[in-house]
């Protein structure tokens, strides 16, 4: 497997701009034996959300607002170190970044339109309530004896 598995789609026709991704590699803790001490398998992927031209303006505003707590100077950084191979960590980081941006730039959900409860359902509920109360009233041991 050589090369990256292609453009990471955020949503629709918008994908992560390869040119604007900043990769950093460092040594990872975790599994890997002796090999891990010499290979930079931990991946840090940064994306300058504030300066990017790849996202539609509306998405960008939404994402900047929603990811405010995760941004450092408008830059979003994702780390991945769970795999032993750098290549798989790169994949993981890119997919994670795309998912974060997709979620953060999604339009807000449509407001719920309140609907009326059908009369039959309400009546049934009241009928069942009354039955239940009769049952319970019948349990008080006045007539026993």
Order of alpha helices (4+ residues) and beta strands (2+ residues): beta-beta-beta-beta-alpha-beta-beta-alpha-alpha
